[in-house]
Amino acid sequence: MNMSGGVRLDRWLWSARFFKTRQAAADAVGNGRVLLNNRRTRPARTVRAGDTLRIHKQAFLYQLTVLKLADKRTSPQVAATLYREDPDSLEKRLTLARQMRAQSAPVRTGKGRPSKRDRRLLERLRQPGASG
């Protein structure tokens, strides 16, 4: 795990468990969702210890510093030691996750197609001026 020359960016993102596959990591880098030292780059760019990364993944933004290099996927506990996340980034991400969890209420809990009764209730709700 000690590579003094550096590791490909897509390989490091995959080994640090930010993406499930190297292809997903390469696509994110190519689409500009991963910035290396605040610049767009390509997936084959070399990452070294001390580099900073900004990763936009879904609604979250990770700002981190590379501490160690790895080119093989490891356990989550070992992967967490490869980087250090900025405290502000961590706090914002956790706050956003809490807000998303609080808002996520299912619209309809039934499975499959609505029953005849459910469909009639939905149609009543959709009609303009329907009072119930």
DSSP file (Angstrom, degrees, kcal/mol; ACC not computed):
  #  RESIDUE AA STRUCTURE BP1 BP2  ACC     N-H-->O    O-->H-N    N-H-->O    O-->H-N    TCO  KAPPA ALPHA  PHI   PSI    X-CA   Y-CA   Z-CA
    1    1 A M              0   0    0      0, 0.0     2,-1.0     0, 0.0    68,-0.6   0.000 360.0 360.0 360.0   0.4    0.0    0.0    0.0
    2    2 A N        +     0   0    0     66,-0.1     2,-0.7    68,-0.0    68,-0.1  -0.784 360.0 166.7-103.0  91.3    3.0    2.3    0.0
    3    3 A M        -     0   0    0     -2,-1.0     3,-0.4     1,-0.2     4,-0.0  -0.891  15.0-175.2-107.8 105.7    3.3    3.6   -3.6
    4    4 A S  S    S+     0   0    0     -2,-0.7    -1,-0.2     1,-0.2     3,-0.1   0.793  82.7  55.5 -71.7 -27.3    5.7    6.6   -3.7
    5    5 A G  S    S-     0   0    0      1,-0.2    -1,-0.2    43,-0.1     2,-0.2   0.736 112.3-114.1 -78.3 -22.2    5.0    7.2   -7.4
    6    6 A G        -     0   0    0     -3,-0.4     2,-0.3    40,-0.1    -1,-0.2  -0.491  20.7-100.9 113.7 174.7    1.2    7.5   -7.0
    7    7 A V  E     -A   47   0A   0     40,-1.6    40,-3.3    -2,-0.2    64,-0.1  -0.957  40.2 -90.2-135.6 149.7   -1.9    5.7   -8.0
    8    8 A R  E  >  -A   46   0A   0     -2,-0.3     4,-2.3    38,-0.2    38,-0.2  -0.337  36.4-126.5 -58.2 142.0   -4.4    6.3  -10.8
    9    9 A L  H  > S+     0   0    0     36,-2.1     4,-2.5    34,-0.5     5,-0.2   0.916 107.9  48.9 -60.4 -46.6   -7.3    8.5   -9.5
   10   10 A D  H  > S+     0   0    0     33,-1.9     4,-1.8     1,-0.2    -1,-0.2   0.880 112.1  49.7 -64.1 -36.0  -10.1    6.1  -10.6
   11   11 A R  H  > S+     0   0    0     32,-0.3     4,-2.5     2,-0.2    -1,-0.2   0.893 111.1  48.9 -68.3 -39.7   -8.3    3.2   -8.9
   12   12 A W  H  X S+     0   0    0     -4,-2.3     4,-2.4     2,-0.2    -2,-0.2   0.921 110.2  50.8 -66.9 -43.2   -7.8    5.1   -5.7
   13   13 A L  H  <>S+     0   0    0     -4,-2.5     5,-2.4     1,-0.2     6,-0.8   0.884 113.3  46.7 -60.6 -38.6  -11.5    6.2   -5.6
   14   14 A W  H ><5S+     0   0    0     -4,-1.8     3,-1.3    -5,-0.2    -2,-0.2   0.919 113.5  47.0 -68.4 -44.6  -12.5    2.6   -6.1
   15   15 A S  H 3<5S+     0   0    0     -4,-2.5    59,-0.9     1,-0.3    -2,-0.2   0.811 108.9  54.7 -70.4 -28.4  -10.1    1.2   -3.4
   16   16 A A  T 3<5S-     0   0    0     -4,-2.4    -1,-0.3    -5,-0.2    -2,-0.2   0.410 116.0-119.2 -83.8   3.2  -11.2    3.9   -0.9
   17   17 A R  T < 5S+     0   0    0     -3,-1.3    -3,-0.2     2,-0.2    -2,-0.1   0.770  77.4 126.1  67.9  31.8  -14.8    2.7   -1.5
   18   18 A F  S   <S+     0   0    0     -5,-2.4     2,-0.3     1,-0.2    -4,-0.2   0.742  79.9  28.9 -82.6 -25.4  -16.3    5.9   -2.8
   19   19 A F  S    S-     0   0    0     -6,-0.8    -2,-0.2    -5,-0.1    -1,-0.2  -0.972  73.3-134.9-134.5 149.0  -17.5    4.0   -5.9
   20   20 A K  S    S+     0   0    0     -2,-0.3     2,-0.3    -3,-0.1    -1,-0.1   0.812  90.0  25.5 -73.4 -30.4  -18.5    0.3   -6.3
   21   21 A T  S  > S-     0   0    0      1,-0.1     4,-1.7    -4,-0.0     5,-0.1  -0.911  74.0-123.0-131.8 159.1  -16.6   -0.2   -9.6
   22   22 A R  H  > S+     0   0    0     -2,-0.3     4,-2.9     1,-0.2     5,-0.2   0.861 114.2  57.4 -65.7 -34.7  -13.6    1.4  -11.3
   23   23 A Q  H  > S+     0   0    0      2,-0.2     4,-2.5     1,-0.2    -1,-0.2   0.903 105.2  49.6 -63.6 -40.6  -15.8    2.2  -14.2
   24   24 A A  H  > S+     0   0    0      2,-0.2     4,-2.1     1,-0.2    -1,-0.2   0.893 112.5  48.4 -64.2 -39.3  -18.2    4.2  -12.0
   25   25 A A  H  X S+     0   0    0     -4,-1.7     4,-2.2     2,-0.2    -2,-0.2   0.917 111.7  49.0 -65.4 -43.6  -15.2    6.1  -10.6
   26   26 A A  H  X S+     0   0    0     -4,-2.9     4,-2.6     1,-0.2    -2,-0.2   0.889 110.7  50.9 -64.6 -39.1  -13.8    6.8  -14.0
   27   27 A D  H  X S+     0   0    0     -4,-2.5     4,-2.0     2,-0.2    -1,-0.2   0.908 109.8  50.0 -64.4 -41.9  -17.2    8.0  -15.2
   28   28 A A  H  <>S+     0   0    0     -4,-2.1     5,-2.5     2,-0.2     6,-0.7   0.907 113.1  46.2 -63.6 -41.9  -17.5   10.4  -12.2
   29   29 A V  H ><5S+     0   0    0     -4,-2.2     3,-1.3     4,-0.2    12,-0.4   0.929 113.1  49.6 -65.8 -44.8  -14.0   11.8  -12.9
   30   30 A G  H 3<5S+     0   0    0     -4,-2.6    -1,-0.2     1,-0.3    -2,-0.2   0.807 109.2  52.2 -64.9 -30.3  -14.7   12.2  -16.6
   31   31 A N  T 3<5S-     0   0    0     -4,-2.0    -1,-0.3    -5,-0.2    -2,-0.2   0.396 118.2-109.6 -88.1   3.0  -18.0   14.0  -15.9
   32   32 A G  T < 5S+     0   0    0     -3,-1.3    -3,-0.2    -4,-0.2    -2,-0.1   0.644  84.7 121.7  82.7  14.7  -16.4   16.5  -13.6
   33   33 A R      < +     0   0    0     -5,-2.5    23,-3.3    -6,-0.2     2,-0.4   0.520  69.9  57.1 -87.2  -4.9  -17.9   15.2  -10.4
   34   34 A V  E     -B   55   0B   0     -6,-0.7     7,-0.5    -5,-0.3     2,-0.5  -0.991  69.6-167.6-126.4 123.8  -14.4   14.6   -8.9
   35   35 A L  E     -B   54   0B   0     19,-2.6    19,-2.0    -2,-0.4     2,-0.6  -0.937   8.5-153.8-112.5 132.2  -11.9   17.5   -8.7
   36   36 A L  E >  S-BC  53  39B   0      3,-2.3     3,-0.9    -2,-0.5    17,-0.2  -0.927  84.6 -14.4-105.4 118.2   -8.3   16.9   -7.9
   37   37 A N  T 3  S-     0   0    0     15,-3.2    -1,-0.2    -2,-0.6    16,-0.1   0.897 129.5 -57.2  52.7  44.2   -6.6   19.9   -6.2
   38   38 A N  T 3  S+     0   0    0     -3,-0.3     2,-0.3    14,-0.2    -1,-0.2   0.733 118.1 105.6  60.7  29.3   -9.7   22.0   -7.3
   39   39 A R  B <  S-C   36   0B   0     -3,-0.9    -3,-2.3     0, 0.0    -1,-0.2  -0.988  74.6-112.4-134.6 145.3   -9.2   21.1  -11.0
   40   40 A R        +     0   0    0     -2,-0.3     2,-0.2    -5,-0.2    -5,-0.1  -0.478  47.9 166.6 -68.2 148.5  -11.0   18.8  -13.4
   41   41 A T        -     0   0    0     -7,-0.5    -9,-0.2   -12,-0.4    -7,-0.1  -0.788  33.7 -92.9-148.2-172.2   -8.8   16.0  -14.5
   42   42 A R    >   -     0   0    0     -2,-0.2     3,-1.7     1,-0.1   -33,-0.2  -0.769  36.4-109.5-112.4 161.3   -8.9   12.6  -16.2
   43   43 A P  T 3  S+     0   0    0      0, 0.0   -33,-1.9     0, 0.0   -34,-0.5   0.778 114.8  57.3 -62.0 -27.3   -9.3    9.2  -14.6
   44   44 A A  T 3  S+     0   0    0    -36,-0.2   -18,-0.0   -35,-0.2     0, 0.0   0.470  77.5 123.2 -84.9  -0.1   -5.7    8.2  -15.3
   45   45 A R    <   -     0   0    0     -3,-1.7   -36,-2.1   -37,-0.1     2,-0.4  -0.308  68.3-111.7 -61.6 143.5   -4.2   11.2  -13.4
   46   46 A T  E     -A    8   0A   0    -38,-0.2     2,-0.4   -37,-0.1   -38,-0.2  -0.623  26.1-153.6 -83.4 132.5   -1.8   10.2  -10.6
   47   47 A V  E     -A    7   0A   0    -40,-3.3   -40,-1.6    -2,-0.4     2,-0.3  -0.861  13.4-172.8-103.3 138.5   -2.9   10.8   -7.0
   48   48 A R    >   -     0   0    0     -2,-0.4     3,-1.9   -42,-0.2    18,-0.2  -0.883  37.4 -82.6-126.6 160.3   -0.3   11.3   -4.3
   49   49 A A  T 3  S+     0   0    0     -2,-0.3    18,-0.2     1,-0.2     3,-0.1  -0.399 116.7  33.7 -60.8 135.4   -0.5   11.7   -0.5
   50   50 A G  T 3  S+     0   0    0     16,-3.1    -1,-0.2     1,-0.4    17,-0.1   0.201  86.2 129.4 100.7 -14.5   -1.4   15.2    0.4
   51   51 A D    <   -     0   0    0     -3,-1.9    15,-2.9    15,-0.1     2,-0.4  -0.367  53.2-131.4 -69.8 152.6   -3.6   15.9   -2.7
   52   52 A T  E     - D   0  65B   0     13,-0.2   -15,-3.2    -3,-0.1     2,-0.4  -0.863  20.3-165.2-107.6 144.3   -7.1   17.3   -2.1
   53   53 A L  E     -BD  36  64B   0     11,-2.8    11,-2.5    -2,-0.4     2,-0.5  -0.968  13.1-162.5-128.1 142.1  -10.2   15.8   -3.6
   54   54 A R  E     -BD  35  63B   0    -19,-2.0   -19,-2.6    -2,-0.4     2,-0.5  -0.987  16.6-171.3-121.2 118.4  -13.8   17.2   -4.0
   55   55 A I  E     -BD  34  62B   0      7,-2.7     7,-2.8    -2,-0.5     2,-0.7  -0.946  12.2-161.3-117.5 117.5  -16.3   14.4   -4.7
   56   56 A H  E     + D   0  61B   0    -23,-3.3     2,-0.5    -2,-0.5     5,-0.2  -0.877  20.4 170.6 -94.9 112.2  -19.9   15.1   -5.7
   57   57 A K  E >   - D   0  60B   0      3,-2.3     3,-2.2    -2,-0.7     2,-0.2  -0.954  60.3 -50.5-130.4 113.1  -21.8   12.0   -5.1
   58   58 A Q  T 3  S-     0   0    0     -2,-0.5     0, 0.0     1,-0.3     0, 0.0  -0.459 122.0 -22.8  57.4-122.8  -25.6   12.1   -5.4
   59   59 A A  T 3  S+     0   0    0     -2,-0.2    -1,-0.3    -3,-0.1     2,-0.2   0.445 122.1  92.6 -93.6   0.1  -26.6   15.1   -3.1
   60   60 A F  E <   -D   57   0B   0     -3,-2.2    -3,-2.3    36,-0.0     2,-0.5  -0.639  57.9-154.5-101.8 152.2  -23.5   14.9   -1.0
   61   61 A L  E     -D   56   0B   0     -2,-0.2     2,-0.5    -5,-0.2    -5,-0.2  -0.988   8.6-164.1-124.4 121.3  -20.1   16.7   -1.3
   62   62 A Y  E     -D   55   0B   0     -7,-2.8    -7,-2.7    -2,-0.5     2,-0.5  -0.913   4.1-172.6-104.1 127.5  -17.0   15.2    0.1
   63   63 A Q  E     +D   54   0B   0     -2,-0.5    23,-3.1    -9,-0.2     2,-0.3  -0.980  25.7 155.4-117.4 117.3  -13.9   17.4    0.6
   64   64 A L  E     -DE  53  85B   0    -11,-2.5   -11,-2.8    -2,-0.5     2,-0.4  -0.919  40.5-130.2-143.5 164.4  -11.0   15.3    1.7
   65   65 A T  E     -DE  52  84B   0     19,-2.4    19,-2.2    -2,-0.3     2,-0.4  -0.956  30.8-121.2-115.6 133.4   -7.2   15.0    1.8
   66   66 A V  E     + E   0  83B   0    -15,-2.9   -16,-3.1    -2,-0.4    17,-0.3  -0.619  34.4 169.7 -75.8 124.7   -5.4   11.9    0.6
   67   67 A L        +     0   0    0     15,-2.7     2,-0.3    -2,-0.4    16,-0.2   0.806  63.8  14.6-100.9 -44.2   -3.3   10.4    3.4
   68   68 A K  S    S-     0   0    0     14,-1.9     2,-0.4   -20,-0.1    -1,-0.3  -0.890  70.6-126.0-131.7 160.8   -2.3    7.0    2.0
   69   69 A L        +     0   0    0    -68,-0.6     2,-0.3    -2,-0.3   -66,-0.1  -0.841  27.0 169.5-109.0 146.2   -2.3    5.3   -1.4
   70   70 A A        -     0   0    0     -2,-0.4   -55,-0.2   -68,-0.1   -54,-0.1  -0.980  21.2-174.9-151.6 142.3   -3.9    2.0   -2.3
   71   71 A D  S    S+     0   0    0     -2,-0.3     2,-0.4   -56,-0.1    -1,-0.1   0.343  71.9  67.4-119.0   4.2   -4.5    0.3   -5.6
   72   72 A K  S    S-     0   0    0    -57,-0.1     2,-0.2   -60,-0.0    -1,-0.0  -0.959  89.4-107.1-123.6 144.6   -6.5   -2.7   -4.3
   73   73 A R        +     0   0    0     -2,-0.4     2,-0.2   -57,-0.0   -58,-0.1  -0.503  45.6 179.0 -71.2 132.4   -9.9   -2.7   -2.7
   74   74 A T        -     0   0    0    -59,-0.9    -1,-0.0    -2,-0.2    -4,-0.0  -0.579  35.7 -62.6-123.7-175.1   -9.7   -3.3    1.0
   75   75 A S     >  -     0   0    0     -2,-0.2     4,-2.7     1,-0.1     5,-0.2  -0.272  50.4-110.4 -67.3 158.1  -12.1   -3.5    4.0
   76   76 A P  H  > S+     0   0    0      0, 0.0     4,-1.8     0, 0.0    -1,-0.1   0.846 118.1  56.1 -59.7 -33.6  -14.1   -0.4    4.9
   77   77 A Q  H  4 S+     0   0    0      2,-0.2     4,-0.4     1,-0.2    -2,-0.0   0.916 112.4  40.8 -66.0 -41.9  -12.1    0.0    8.1
   78   78 A V  H >4 S+     0   0    0      1,-0.2     3,-1.2     2,-0.2     4,-0.3   0.885 111.9  56.4 -71.8 -38.9   -8.8    0.1    6.2
   79   79 A A  H >< S+     0   0    0     -4,-2.7     3,-1.5     1,-0.3     4,-0.3   0.847  99.5  60.5 -62.2 -33.8  -10.3    2.3    3.4
   80   80 A A  G >< S+     0   0    0     -4,-1.8     3,-0.6     1,-0.3    -1,-0.3   0.716  98.4  58.5 -67.3 -19.8  -11.4    4.9    6.0
   81   81 A T  G <  S+     0   0    0     -3,-1.2    -1,-0.3    -4,-0.4    -2,-0.2   0.518  87.7  76.8 -86.1  -4.3   -7.7    5.4    6.9
   82   82 A L  G <  S+     0   0    0     -3,-1.5   -15,-2.7    -4,-0.3   -14,-1.9   0.676 103.7  21.5 -78.7 -16.8   -6.7    6.3    3.3
   83   83 A Y  E <   -E   66   0B   0     -3,-0.6     2,-0.4    -4,-0.3   -17,-0.2  -0.929  62.8-136.8-146.0 165.9   -8.1    9.9    3.7
   84   84 A R  E     -E   65   0B   0    -19,-2.2   -19,-2.4    -2,-0.3     2,-0.3  -0.990  24.5-141.4-128.0 122.5   -9.2   12.6    6.1
   85   85 A E  E     -E   64   0B   0     -2,-0.4   -21,-0.3   -21,-0.2   -23,-0.0  -0.616  26.2-105.3 -85.6 142.3  -12.4   14.4    5.5
   86   86 A D     >  -     0   0    0    -23,-3.1     4,-2.4    -2,-0.3   -23,-0.2  -0.413  26.8-130.0 -61.0 133.9  -12.6   18.2    6.1
   87   87 A P  H  > S+     0   0    0      0, 0.0     4,-2.4     0, 0.0     5,-0.2   0.871 107.6  50.9 -59.4 -37.9  -14.6   18.8    9.4
   88   88 A D  H  > S+     0   0    0      2,-0.2     4,-2.5     1,-0.2     5,-0.2   0.917 110.7  49.3 -64.5 -42.0  -16.9   21.3    7.7
   89   89 A S  H  > S+     0   0    0      1,-0.2     4,-2.5     2,-0.2    -1,-0.2   0.917 111.3  49.4 -61.6 -44.4  -17.6   18.9    4.9
   90   90 A L  H  X S+     0   0    0     -4,-2.4     4,-2.4     2,-0.2    -2,-0.2   0.916 111.9  47.8 -62.2 -44.5  -18.4   16.1    7.3
   91   91 A E  H  X S+     0   0    0     -4,-2.4     4,-2.3     2,-0.2    -2,-0.2   0.920 113.2  47.3 -65.3 -43.7  -20.8   18.3    9.3
   92   92 A K  H  X S+     0   0    0     -4,-2.5     4,-2.5     1,-0.2    -1,-0.2   0.906 112.8  49.9 -63.0 -41.7  -22.6   19.5    6.2
   93   93 A R  H  X S+     0   0    0     -4,-2.5     4,-2.2    -5,-0.2    -2,-0.2   0.911 111.9  46.7 -65.5 -43.0  -23.0   16.0    4.9
   94   94 A L  H  X S+     0   0    0     -4,-2.4     4,-2.2     2,-0.2    -1,-0.2   0.884 112.3  50.7 -67.2 -38.4  -24.3   14.6    8.1
   95   95 A T  H  X S+     0   0    0     -4,-2.3     4,-2.3     2,-0.2    -2,-0.2   0.925 111.4  47.8 -63.5 -44.8  -26.8   17.5    8.5
   96   96 A L  H  X S+     0   0    0     -4,-2.5     4,-2.5     1,-0.2    -2,-0.2   0.895 110.5  52.0 -63.0 -40.2  -28.0   17.0    4.9
   97   97 A A  H  X S+     0   0    0     -4,-2.2     4,-2.2     2,-0.2    -1,-0.2   0.898 109.6  49.5 -63.6 -40.5  -28.4   13.2    5.5
   98   98 A R  H  X S+     0   0    0     -4,-2.2     4,-2.1     2,-0.2    -2,-0.2   0.912 111.6  48.8 -64.1 -42.2  -30.5   13.9    8.7
   99   99 A Q  H  X S+     0   0    0     -4,-2.3     4,-1.7     1,-0.2    -2,-0.2   0.906 110.8  50.3 -64.1 -41.5  -32.7   16.3    6.8
  100  100 A M  H  X S+     0   0    0     -4,-2.5     4,-1.2     1,-0.2    -1,-0.2   0.897 110.5  49.5 -64.8 -39.9  -33.2   13.8    3.9
  101  101 A R  H  < S+     0   0    0     -4,-2.2    -1,-0.2     1,-0.2    -2,-0.2   0.881 110.0  51.4 -65.0 -38.0  -34.1   11.0    6.4
  102  102 A A  H  < S+     0   0    0     -4,-2.1    -1,-0.2     1,-0.2    -2,-0.2   0.830 114.0  43.7 -68.7 -31.7  -36.6   13.3    8.1
  103  103 A Q  H  < S+     0   0    0     -4,-1.7     2,-1.9    -5,-0.1    -1,-0.2   0.660  85.6 100.6 -87.2 -17.0  -38.3   14.2    4.8
  104  104 A S     <  +     0   0    0     -4,-1.2    -1,-0.1    -5,-0.2    -4,-0.0  -0.500  42.9 151.5 -80.1  87.5  -38.4   10.8    3.3
  105  105 A A        -     0   0    0     -2,-1.9     2,-0.0     0, 0.0    -3,-0.0  -0.968  48.9-114.6-112.7 128.7  -42.0    9.7    4.0
  106  106 A P        -     0   0    0      0, 0.0     3,-0.2     0, 0.0    -2,-0.0  -0.358  14.4-148.5 -64.4 139.2  -43.5    7.2    1.5
  107  107 A V  S    S+     0   0    0      1,-0.3     2,-0.4    -2,-0.0     0, 0.0   0.909  86.4  15.3 -72.5 -43.5  -46.3    8.7   -0.6
  108  108 A R        -     0   0    0      2,-0.1    -1,-0.3     1,-0.1     0, 0.0  -0.995  59.7-168.1-136.4 127.8  -48.1    5.4   -0.9
  109  109 A T        +     0   0    0     -2,-0.4    -1,-0.1    -3,-0.2    -2,-0.0   0.586  57.4 102.2 -93.0 -10.2  -47.3    2.3    1.2
  110  110 A G        -     0   0    0      1,-0.1     2,-0.4     2,-0.0    -2,-0.1  -0.211  68.1-124.4 -70.9 164.3  -49.3   -0.2   -0.8
  111  111 A K        -     0   0    0      2,-0.1    -1,-0.1     0, 0.0    -2,-0.1  -0.869  65.0  -8.9-111.2 145.3  -47.7   -2.6   -3.2
  112  112 A G  S    S-     0   0    0     -2,-0.4    -2,-0.0     2,-0.0     0, 0.0  -0.322 112.9  -4.7  74.5-155.2  -48.5   -3.1   -6.8
  113  113 A R  S    S-     0   0    0      1,-0.1    -2,-0.1    -2,-0.0     2,-0.1  -0.389  80.7-102.7 -73.8 149.8  -51.5   -1.4   -8.5
  114  114 A P        -     0   0    0      0, 0.0    -1,-0.1     0, 0.0    -2,-0.0  -0.421  38.2-113.7 -70.4 149.4  -53.9    0.6   -6.4
  115  115 A S     >  -     0   0    0      1,-0.1     4,-2.8    -2,-0.1     5,-0.2  -0.202  33.5 -98.0 -72.6 173.1  -57.2   -1.1   -5.6
  116  116 A K  H  > S+     0   0    0      1,-0.2     4,-2.0     2,-0.2     5,-0.1   0.902 127.2  48.5 -60.6 -41.2  -60.5    0.2   -7.0
  117  117 A R  H  > S+     0   0    0      2,-0.2     4,-2.0     1,-0.2    -1,-0.2   0.926 112.1  48.3 -65.2 -45.7  -61.1    2.1   -3.8
  118  118 A D  H  > S+     0   0    0      1,-0.2     4,-2.5     2,-0.2    -2,-0.2   0.895 110.2  52.6 -61.2 -40.8  -57.6    3.6   -3.7
  119  119 A R  H  X S+     0   0    0     -4,-2.8     4,-2.5     1,-0.2    -1,-0.2   0.905 108.2  50.2 -63.9 -41.4  -57.9    4.6   -7.3
  120  120 A R  H  X S+     0   0    0     -4,-2.0     4,-2.2     2,-0.2    -1,-0.2   0.897 110.4  50.0 -64.1 -40.0  -61.2    6.4   -6.6
  121  121 A L  H  X S+     0   0    0     -4,-2.0     4,-2.1     2,-0.2    -2,-0.2   0.917 111.1  49.3 -63.3 -42.7  -59.6    8.3   -3.7
  122  122 A L  H  X S+     0   0    0     -4,-2.5     4,-2.0     1,-0.2    -2,-0.2   0.905 110.2  50.4 -62.5 -41.8  -56.7    9.3   -5.8
  123  123 A E  H  X S+     0   0    0     -4,-2.5     4,-1.4     1,-0.2    -1,-0.2   0.889 108.9  52.3 -64.1 -38.2  -59.0   10.6   -8.6
  124  124 A R  H  < S+     0   0    0     -4,-2.2    -1,-0.2     1,-0.2    -2,-0.2   0.900 110.2  48.6 -62.8 -40.5  -60.9   12.6   -6.0
  125  125 A L  H  < S+     0   0    0     -4,-2.1    -1,-0.2     1,-0.2    -2,-0.2   0.854 110.9  50.6 -67.3 -34.5  -57.7   14.2   -4.8
  126  126 A R  H  < S+     0   0    0     -4,-2.0    -1,-0.2    -5,-0.1    -2,-0.2   0.729  87.3  98.4 -78.1 -22.4  -56.6   15.0   -8.3
  127  127 A Q  S >< S-     0   0    0     -4,-1.4     3,-1.5    -3,-0.2     2,-0.2  -0.469  82.3-115.2 -70.0 132.4  -59.9   16.7   -9.3
  128  128 A P  T 3  S+     0   0    0      0, 0.0     3,-0.1     0, 0.0    -1,-0.1  -0.463  97.3  12.1 -67.9 136.3  -59.7   20.5   -9.0
  129  129 A G  T 3  S+     0   0    0      1,-0.3     2,-0.4    -2,-0.2    -2,-0.1   0.558  86.0 150.9  78.0   8.3  -62.0   21.9   -6.4
  130  130 A A    <   -     0   0    0     -3,-1.5    -1,-0.3    -6,-0.2    -6,-0.0  -0.595  25.1-174.2 -75.8 129.4  -62.8   18.5   -4.9
  131  131 A S              0   0    0     -2,-0.4    -1,-0.1    -3,-0.1    -6,-0.1   0.447 360.0 360.0-105.8  -2.4  -63.6   18.9   -1.2
  132  132 A G              0   0    0     -8,-0.1    -2,-0.1   -11,-0.0    -7,-0.1   0.435 360.0 360.0 114.7 360.0  -63.8   15.2   -0.4
